[in-house]
Amino acid sequence: MSAESTVRPTEVVVDARPLLDAEAGVLALAVWPDDPSGADGDDGDDGSPWIGPGGAEVAETLGLDLFAALERDGGTGKAGEVVSVQVYAEGRGAASVDGEVDVTRVLLVGLGDGSAAAYRKAGAALARAARGTDRLASAVTATADDAATRAFVEGAVLATYALGGFRSTPVPAAKRPLGTLVVTGAGAQADVVAAAVAVAGASWTARDLAQTPSNVKDPEWLAEQARRIGAEHRLDVRVRDEKALADEGFGGILAVGQGSDRPPRLIALRYDPPNAGPGTPHVVLVGKGITYDTGGLSLKPREGMVPMKTDMTGGAVVMGVLSAVRGLGVDVRVTGLVAAAENMPGAAAQRPSDVIRQYDGTTVEVLNTDAEGRLVLADGIGYAVAELEPTVIVDVATLTGAATTALGRGHGALYATSDRLAAALREAGEAAGERLWRLPLVDDYRFGLDSAIADVAHIDTEHLGGGSILAALFLQRFVGDVPWAHLDIAGPGRAESDKAELVKGGTGFGVRALLYWLEAGAPVA
């Protein structure tokens, strides 16, 4: 069975010509709620929406009453609202210089308050409304700033994500993503659009990795995907197999993977910017790569196992980020570590109450084999501190149900040892549409990880609650004095249904936030 997706993301191109010259069969225009300034030609007090640049020309050329169409469908201009207007036969040949391109539809897209978040929602709604369309020209971003344009394009590319290749028949044409989105107008910036496409493409890559079924996806498969990404994007890639892991003392990764006959891997991808020098900061990203999680001998119930192919989303995020850093011109060094293992209840599986030794020498009493993610992350973090001279470490993982209980699926939990790092990541997440909420590293809870026989237990031994906090405190032990942030994405890393730019399943949450942060130079104290 092929593991290659047969669905391709929407291509996005820039065309500085007016909308009607873009040679597309479907056109998109912006719709705003009532304009208080009266710039739309009325007094701004009647509560009616108004249509953005290009609307008058489209209406006249195609013989349409666009305002009547809005009134007919109750259009208000709220963000993400789409009103579809059919073009009558006499107007269809007007969308090209030679009159040979038929316009069949005009889509009126609401922009709400005009924020970047509203543009992202509008782009997603437009892409869903245009499924199966070969080519669509848009003037929706005609008055948008760079941040809003990026958000619009990212939303349009991500909203129709799908993983093909696992059905016996191809995805029907009518359900495929929009073929080409043409961003029109003299103000369209090709570099802004290219950056948005790169970020969305990285998220698409992470989703592909997360959505692939686990009978195809194991640690070695993930390593092969890393090699492919490295070859495509000129990254150095090193993969440690189970022998190298044993020889070098990666006890956490080995312990988690020992119950499976598909052995673990530690995957490293490295990017050096063209102008790197001795003083160039070095960011290390560490991702949890549990390619399937049964819970081990602490077995999950059936319902809990169903989504566990996405338990390597943290690793997928790291690989997605590394796939885009060169294209975005990131000017800091970036190393991505993916600690990959399959957590199975085989005859050789670790047992609750086992004591293992992590990479840095710390002994850990394992009291629940379903709390495996922190064990593989601890090895990755310990290795980064000892060997990679990081300026900052950020780990990302679908780590605890407690984080989902606390924050739901709309926010990722953020822990950090640096206020500046936490603020920079939150700001990047807000700009990228991936919201993070900082939770505390509570010193008074640290005794909850005390063990009677080892250096530390890896789960709460004192019934304190705050499971996400205790997991973060466990990881903090391995960081030393390196500035560090931990992203627990167990909630937003999976979507239960399609919403805005998200699609049911693994979301790749964290790719956009981390790339926005890296583009800003990865600010850290």
C-alpha distance (Angstrom), angle and dihedral (degrees) to the residues before:
residue distance angle dihedral
M1 . . .
S2 3.79 . .
A3 3.80 117.7 .
E4 3.80 93.7 -164.6
S5 3.78 116.5 107.8
T6 3.79 114.1 -120.1
V7 3.81 93.0 -162.1
R8 3.79 117.4 88.0
P9 3.80 126.2 -159.1
T10 3.78 121.9 -111.5
E11 3.79 114.4 -81.1
V12 3.81 112.6 -128.3
V13 3.80 122.2 -155.6
V14 3.80 134.3 174.2
D15 3.80 122.8 -128.0
A16 3.80 117.5 179.8
R17 3.81 92.3 -160.6
P18 3.82 122.1 100.2
L19 3.79 118.0 -82.5
L20 3.80 95.6 -101.3
D21 3.80 91.9 55.2
A22 3.81 95.4 54.7
E23 3.81 94.1 90.4
A24 3.78 97.7 -129.8
G25 3.77 130.0 143.1
V26 3.80 94.1 -140.8
L27 3.81 125.7 44.5
A28 3.80 129.1 -162.3
L29 3.80 127.2 -154.9
A30 3.77 132.0 -175.8
V31 3.78 121.1 -110.6
W32 3.77 120.9 -161.3
P33 3.80 129.7 -167.6
D34 3.79 116.8 -108.3
D35 3.81 110.4 -40.9
P36 3.82 108.3 -128.4
S37 3.81 91.6 -162.9
G38 3.78 94.5 61.3
A39 3.81 90.3 -126.6
D40 3.79 90.0 137.9
G41 3.78 91.1 66.4
D42 3.80 100.4 -96.0
D43 3.77 131.8 87.8
G44 3.81 93.0 -94.4
D45 3.80 92.9 -122.6
D46 3.81 105.0 93.4
G47 3.80 96.4 80.7
S48 3.81 93.5 -125.3
P49 3.83 121.2 139.4
W50 3.78 121.9 -117.0
I51 3.77 132.0 -144.9
G52 3.78 122.9 -119.9
P53 3.82 131.5 -128.1
G54 3.78 115.9 -38.2
G55 3.79 94.3 26.7
A56 3.80 97.2 108.3
E57 3.82 93.2 48.5
V58 3.80 92.9 47.1
A59 3.79 92.6 48.0
E60 3.79 93.6 49.0
T61 3.80 96.9 42.5
L62 3.79 96.0 45.6
G63 3.79 96.3 37.2
L64 3.80 95.6 -119.3
D65 3.78 134.7 146.6
L66 3.79 98.5 -145.8
F67 3.78 95.4 176.3
A68 3.79 90.4 54.4
A69 3.81 88.4 52.2
L70 3.79 90.5 52.5
E71 3.79 91.1 49.1
R72 3.80 91.5 47.0
D73 3.81 92.5 54.3
G74 3.79 96.5 37.0
G75 3.79 92.6 -112.9
T76 3.79 113.4 -178.1
G77 3.81 103.5 170.8
K78 3.78 94.4 -112.8
A79 3.78 114.7 157.0
G80 3.78 113.3 -80.0
E81 3.79 96.6 12.5
V82 3.81 113.3 134.9
V83 3.80 125.8 -166.9
S84 3.80 115.7 -170.0
V85 3.81 119.1 -148.3
Q86 3.79 120.1 -167.6
V87 3.80 117.1 -139.1
Y88 3.79 116.4 -131.7
A89 3.79 121.2 -128.0
E90 3.80 96.4 -101.2
G91 3.81 92.2 58.5
R92 3.76 100.7 44.0
G93 3.79 101.1 93.5
A94 3.78 96.0 56.2
A95 3.81 102.8 90.1
S96 3.76 100.0 87.5
V97 3.75 139.2 46.0
D98 3.79 92.7 -108.0
G99 3.80 95.0 40.5
E100 3.80 93.7 -121.1
V101 3.81 99.4 117.2
D102 3.78 115.9 85.2
V103 3.78 117.7 -142.5
T104 3.77 107.3 -151.5
R105 3.81 101.6 172.1
V106 3.77 142.9 19.7
L107 3.80 116.5 -155.2
L108 3.80 117.9 -154.6
V109 3.79 108.9 -154.1
G110 3.80 123.6 -161.5
L111 3.80 118.4 -132.4
G112 3.80 101.4 -174.2
D113 3.79 111.9 -168.2
G114 3.81 93.0 -4.6
S115 3.80 94.4 -118.3
A116 3.80 121.3 144.6
A117 3.80 87.9 -106.2
A118 3.81 89.9 55.4
Y119 3.81 91.4 49.7
R120 3.83 90.0 49.9
K121 3.79 89.9 52.1
A122 3.80 90.5 46.5
G123 3.80 92.5 51.0
A124 3.80 90.8 50.4
A125 3.80 93.1 48.6
L126 3.80 91.9 47.6
A127 3.81 92.1 51.1
R128 3.79 91.8 50.8
A129 3.80 91.6 48.3
A130 3.82 90.0 50.3
R131 3.81 99.0 50.0
G132 3.77 110.8 145.7
T133 3.81 93.2 19.7
D134 3.78 115.4 131.8
R135 3.82 98.9 -151.8
L136 3.80 132.5 5.5
A137 3.80 126.9 -177.5
S138 3.80 117.7 -152.4
A139 3.78 134.5 -162.7
V140 3.81 91.2 174.2
T141 3.81 92.2 111.0
A142 3.81 95.5 45.0
T143 3.81 92.5 118.0
A144 3.82 98.2 26.0
D145 3.77 125.3 120.1
D146 3.80 120.6 -128.6
A147 3.81 95.0 -90.6
A148 3.80 92.4 51.5
T149 3.81 92.3 46.0
R150 3.80 90.7 52.1
A151 3.77 91.3 48.6
F152 3.81 92.1 49.4
V153 3.80 93.5 51.1
E154 3.81 93.8 44.4
G155 3.79 90.3 50.9
A156 3.80 92.2 48.3
V157 3.81 93.8 51.0
L158 3.80 97.5 43.0
A159 3.81 101.5 42.7
T160 3.80 94.9 73.7
Y161 3.79 97.6 43.8
A162 3.79 114.1 149.2
L163 3.78 135.3 164.2
G164 3.77 110.3 -132.6
G165 3.78 129.4 -176.2
F166 3.80 100.2 71.9
R167 3.82 99.5 81.5
S168 3.79 124.4 82.9
T169 3.81 89.6 -128.7
P170 3.81 129.3 42.6
V171 3.80 121.3 -99.2
P172 3.84 106.0 -87.5
A173 3.79 112.6 -101.8
A174 3.81 92.2 -119.6
K175 3.81 90.4 59.9
R176 3.78 97.7 45.8
P177 3.80 121.5 105.2
L178 3.79 119.6 -88.8
G179 3.81 106.3 -80.2
T180 3.81 101.7 -139.0
L181 3.79 130.9 3.9
V182 3.82 112.4 -158.6
V183 3.81 113.4 -157.3
T184 3.80 104.2 -155.1
G185 3.78 137.8 -165.4
A186 3.77 138.4 68.0
G187 3.81 91.3 -88.1
A188 3.80 95.0 58.6
Q189 3.80 108.7 117.7
A190 3.79 114.4 -149.4
D191 3.81 93.5 -157.6
V192 3.81 92.1 52.8
V193 3.78 91.6 49.9
A194 3.81 91.3 45.9
A195 3.80 90.8 53.4
A196 3.80 90.8 50.2
V197 3.80 91.1 49.7
A198 3.80 90.8 50.1
V199 3.80 93.0 51.2
A200 3.79 92.9 45.3
G201 3.80 90.4 46.7
A202 3.80 90.4 53.4
S203 3.81 90.0 51.8
W204 3.81 89.3 47.8
T205 3.82 88.9 53.2
A206 3.81 91.5 51.0
R207 3.80 90.6 49.3
D208 3.81 91.4 50.5
L209 3.79 90.1 53.4
A210 3.80 93.7 45.8
Q211 3.80 95.8 45.3
T212 3.81 96.8 48.9
P213 3.82 109.4 109.4
S214 3.79 116.3 -107.5
N215 3.80 94.8 -122.9
V216 3.82 83.6 69.5
K217 3.79 98.3 30.6
D218 3.79 119.6 69.0
P219 3.83 131.2 142.7
E220 3.81 93.6 -83.7
W221 3.81 91.4 48.4
L222 3.80 88.2 52.4
A223 3.80 89.0 50.7
E224 3.80 90.0 52.4
Q225 3.81 90.1 52.7
A226 3.80 88.7 51.6
R227 3.80 90.2 52.4
R228 3.79 89.9 50.5
I229 3.81 91.8 49.3
G230 3.79 89.9 47.3
A231 3.79 92.4 52.4
E232 3.81 92.7 47.6
H233 3.80 95.9 46.9
R234 3.80 102.6 31.8
L235 3.79 97.2 -110.6
D236 3.78 127.5 151.0
V237 3.81 109.0 -117.4
R238 3.80 128.4 -167.5
V239 3.79 124.9 178.2
R240 3.80 123.3 -165.6
D241 3.79 114.0 -154.4
E242 3.80 125.7 -154.4
K243 3.82 93.1 -83.2
A244 3.79 93.3 52.0
L245 3.80 90.0 45.9
A246 3.79 90.6 53.4
D247 3.80 94.1 44.5
E248 3.82 91.6 51.2
G249 3.80 97.8 42.5
F250 3.81 105.3 -109.4
G251 3.80 91.9 158.5
G252 3.80 97.4 163.2
I253 3.80 96.6 54.1
L254 3.82 91.4 44.1
A255 3.81 93.4 48.7
V256 3.80 93.3 52.0
G257 3.80 93.0 46.4
Q258 3.81 99.4 42.3
G259 3.81 95.2 90.3
S260 3.81 92.2 61.0
D261 3.80 129.0 74.2
R262 3.83 86.8 -142.4
P263 3.81 100.7 79.1
P264 3.81 126.5 -138.1
R265 3.79 129.2 -102.0
L266 3.79 137.4 -161.5
I267 3.79 108.4 -144.3
A268 3.80 122.1 -162.9
L269 3.81 125.1 -171.5
R270 3.79 118.7 -176.5
Y271 3.81 131.0 -163.8
D272 3.80 124.5 -170.9
P273 3.81 117.1 -173.0
P274 3.81 116.2 -127.7
N275 3.80 92.9 -110.2
A276 3.82 96.6 44.4
G277 3.78 116.8 146.8
P278 3.80 138.1 168.3
G279 3.79 91.5 -76.1
T280 3.81 97.5 48.1
P281 3.82 110.0 122.6
H282 3.80 116.6 -113.6
V283 3.80 118.1 -143.0
V284 3.80 117.3 -165.7
L285 3.80 117.7 -161.4
V286 3.80 117.1 -165.1
G287 3.80 119.8 -163.9
K288 3.78 132.2 -168.1
G289 3.80 106.7 -123.5
I290 3.82 105.5 -174.3
T291 3.80 99.1 156.7
Y292 3.80 90.8 -165.0
D293 3.79 129.6 1.4
T294 3.78 120.9 -159.1
G295 3.79 90.0 163.0
G296 3.80 89.8 -107.9
L297 3.80 113.6 -119.9
S298 3.83 87.1 -18.3
L299 3.78 84.3 70.1
K300 3.79 121.3 -156.6
P301 3.83 120.2 -132.5
R302 3.80 114.7 -101.9
E303 3.81 93.3 -101.3
G304 3.79 90.3 53.9
M305 3.79 93.0 53.3
V306 3.80 97.6 52.6
P307 3.84 97.0 83.6
M308 3.80 95.0 36.0
K309 3.79 95.2 107.5
T310 3.81 82.8 79.3
D311 3.80 94.1 56.1
M312 3.80 87.9 101.4
T313 3.81 91.8 60.8
G314 3.82 90.9 115.3
G315 3.79 89.4 57.9
A316 3.80 90.4 44.3
V317 3.81 89.2 52.9
V318 3.80 91.6 52.5
M319 3.81 91.4 49.4
G320 3.79 91.5 46.5
V321 3.80 91.4 51.3
L322 3.81 92.4 49.7
S323 3.80 90.1 50.5
A324 3.82 90.5 62.7
V325 3.80 107.8 35.2
R326 3.79 95.9 88.4
G327 3.79 93.8 47.1
L328 3.81 90.4 50.0
G329 3.79 92.8 49.7
V330 3.80 94.6 -122.3
D331 3.81 106.7 -172.8
V332 3.82 100.6 -153.9
R333 3.79 128.2 78.2
V334 3.79 112.6 -101.5
T335 3.79 128.0 -166.3
G336 3.77 119.8 -175.5
L337 3.80 119.4 -158.1
V338 3.81 119.6 -167.8
A339 3.80 114.7 -169.2
A340 3.80 100.6 -157.1
A341 3.81 126.6 -169.8
E342 3.78 140.4 138.1
N343 3.82 113.6 -125.0
M344 3.80 106.2 -144.3
P345 3.84 134.7 157.9
G346 3.82 95.6 -123.5
A347 3.78 126.7 150.9
A348 3.80 90.7 -91.5
A349 3.82 95.9 45.4
Q350 3.78 120.1 133.0
R351 3.80 114.3 -101.4
P352 3.79 130.6 -134.4
S353 3.84 104.8 -94.9
D354 3.83 94.5 33.0
V355 3.80 116.9 134.9
I356 3.80 116.9 -139.1
R357 3.79 133.9 -178.1
Q358 3.81 118.4 -126.6
Y359 3.81 124.7 -145.1
D360 3.82 93.3 -92.4
G361 3.83 92.7 51.1
T362 3.80 97.5 -100.7
T363 3.81 112.8 142.6
V364 3.80 115.4 -137.6
E365 3.79 129.9 -163.8
V366 3.80 105.8 -140.7
L367 3.80 108.1 -147.7
N368 3.81 99.8 165.1
T369 3.79 121.0 29.3
D370 3.81 89.3 -159.4
A371 3.81 88.8 69.3
E372 3.79 89.3 69.9
G373 3.79 101.6 128.3
R374 3.78 95.1 75.4
L375 3.82 90.3 53.1
V376 3.81 94.2 58.1
L377 3.81 92.0 41.0
A378 3.81 91.0 51.8
D379 3.80 89.8 57.9
G380 3.81 91.7 48.3
I381 3.80 93.1 48.0
G382 3.81 92.9 44.4
Y383 3.78 91.1 51.0
A384 3.82 92.1 48.2
V385 3.81 91.8 52.1
A386 3.80 94.0 46.5
E387 3.79 100.7 41.9
L388 3.81 114.9 15.2
E389 3.83 105.5 53.7
P390 3.80 93.6 -135.5
T391 3.77 123.4 -164.4
V392 3.80 89.0 -156.2
I393 3.81 136.7 -2.5
V394 3.79 125.5 -148.4
D395 3.78 120.5 -177.8
V396 3.78 124.0 -166.6
A397 3.79 127.2 -165.8
T398 3.78 146.8 150.8
L399 3.78 84.3 -120.4
T400 3.81 116.6 151.0
G401 3.77 139.7 20.3
A402 3.79 85.2 -146.8
A403 3.81 90.3 70.5
T404 3.79 89.9 54.4
T405 3.80 90.8 48.5
A406 3.79 90.6 51.2
L407 3.81 100.5 42.9
G408 3.80 107.4 14.6
R409 3.79 120.6 -143.2
G410 3.79 97.7 -52.5
H411 3.80 100.0 72.2
G412 3.77 137.1 41.0
A413 3.80 118.3 -137.7
L414 3.80 113.8 -114.2
Y415 3.78 125.7 -161.5
A416 3.78 122.2 177.7
T417 3.78 141.8 169.7
S418 3.82 91.2 -148.4
D419 3.80 124.5 60.9
R420 3.79 91.0 -154.1
L421 3.80 92.0 51.4
A422 3.79 91.3 48.4
A423 3.80 91.9 49.2
A424 3.81 92.5 47.8
L425 3.80 92.7 50.4
R426 3.79 92.6 46.8
E427 3.80 90.9 49.2
A428 3.80 91.2 49.1
G429 3.78 91.4 47.6
E430 3.79 92.3 50.6
A431 3.80 91.5 50.3
A432 3.81 92.0 46.6
G433 3.80 96.0 46.6
E434 3.82 93.5 -111.4
R435 3.76 105.5 113.4
L436 3.79 120.7 -152.0
W437 3.79 126.9 -167.3
R438 3.79 120.4 -158.2
L439 3.79 116.7 -127.9
P440 3.81 124.6 -171.3
L441 3.79 130.5 -99.3
V442 3.82 93.5 -137.6
D443 3.80 111.3 -152.3
D444 3.79 91.6 -162.5
Y445 3.81 90.1 62.8
R446 3.79 96.5 57.0
F447 3.81 93.9 92.7
G448 3.81 86.9 64.8
L449 3.80 87.7 77.8
D450 3.81 94.7 54.9
S451 3.79 115.4 130.2
A452 3.80 126.8 -159.4
I453 3.81 93.3 -144.1
A454 3.83 109.2 21.5
D455 3.79 138.1 45.7
V456 3.78 90.6 -97.5
A457 3.79 142.8 -9.0
H458 3.77 116.1 -126.6
I459 3.82 97.4 -138.5
D460 3.79 136.2 39.9
T461 3.82 111.1 -68.6
E462 3.80 95.4 177.0
H463 3.83 101.9 54.0
L464 3.80 91.9 -116.7
G465 3.80 96.9 147.4
G466 3.80 117.7 -143.3
G467 3.78 93.1 107.2
S468 3.80 94.9 177.5
I469 3.81 90.9 51.5
L470 3.82 92.4 49.2
A471 3.81 90.3 50.8
A472 3.81 90.3 51.4
L473 3.81 91.1 48.1
F474 3.79 89.5 52.4
L475 3.81 91.3 52.9
Q476 3.80 92.6 46.0
R477 3.83 89.6 65.3
F478 3.81 89.3 70.6
V479 3.81 98.4 48.6
G480 3.80 100.6 74.7
D481 3.80 110.5 -169.8
V482 3.82 96.4 -32.5
P483 3.82 113.0 120.0
W484 3.79 105.2 -105.4
A485 3.79 142.1 -177.7
H486 3.79 129.0 -169.6
L487 3.81 121.4 -155.5
D488 3.80 113.4 -161.3
I489 3.81 101.6 -165.6
A490 3.81 99.1 170.9
G491 3.82 90.2 124.2
P492 3.82 105.7 42.1
G493 3.80 93.1 29.8
R494 3.80 88.2 81.2
A495 3.80 129.4 40.7
E496 3.80 122.4 -152.9
S497 3.81 93.2 -157.0
D498 3.80 142.4 1.6
K499 3.80 112.5 -76.1
A500 3.81 129.0 161.8
E501 3.82 106.5 -44.6
L502 3.82 93.4 -13.7
V503 3.79 124.1 96.8
K504 3.80 125.7 -159.6
G505 3.81 111.9 -85.3
G506 3.79 130.2 25.9
T507 3.80 109.0 7.3
G508 3.81 103.2 -169.0
F509 3.81 87.3 -127.3
G510 3.77 110.4 -174.5
V511 3.80 99.7 34.5
R512 3.79 94.2 95.7
A513 3.80 95.2 41.4
L514 3.79 93.1 49.8
L515 3.80 93.3 45.9
Y516 3.81 92.4 49.9
W517 3.81 87.9 49.8
L518 3.80 92.8 48.5
E519 3.81 91.5 47.4
A520 3.80 87.5 56.6
G521 3.81 89.7 56.0
A522 3.82 96.9 -95.7
P523 3.82 94.5 -88.7
V524 3.79 112.7 -145.6
A525 3.79 135.6 157.9
